[in-house]
Amino acid sequence: RFDAALARRSGLSADRFRPMLVRRGVERLPAVDGRTDVVISDNVFEHLPDVPAALREIARVLRPGGLAVLGIHP
């Protein structure tokens, strides 16, 4: 259900998803430049020492028109 909901919200076909769960610092994501459709981050940004660097890294891996879903909790 998660993949189907994400496909609807992103406008992508659900059969294109190859989810990769990454548990590491956002400063160096293991993805090729401009090839990622969706980045999801939840409860992370409020703990980062360098938010601009994290945003640059997300921008690096997202394809043009890609979707970043950031859940930020104060």
Stockholm file with secondary structure:
# STOCKHOLM 1.0

chainA/1-74         RFDAALARRSGLSADRFRPMLVRRGVERLPAVDGRTDVVISDNVFEHLPDVPAALREIARVLRPGGLAVLGIHP
#=GR chainA/1-74 SS CHHHHHHHHHTCCGGGCCCCCCCSCTTSCSSCTTCEEEEEEESCGGGCSCHHHHHHHHHHHEEEEEEEEEECCC
#=GC SS_cons        CHHHHHHHHHTCCGGGCCCCCCCSCTTSCSSCTTCEEEEEEESCGGGCSCHHHHHHHHHHHEEEEEEEEEECCC
//
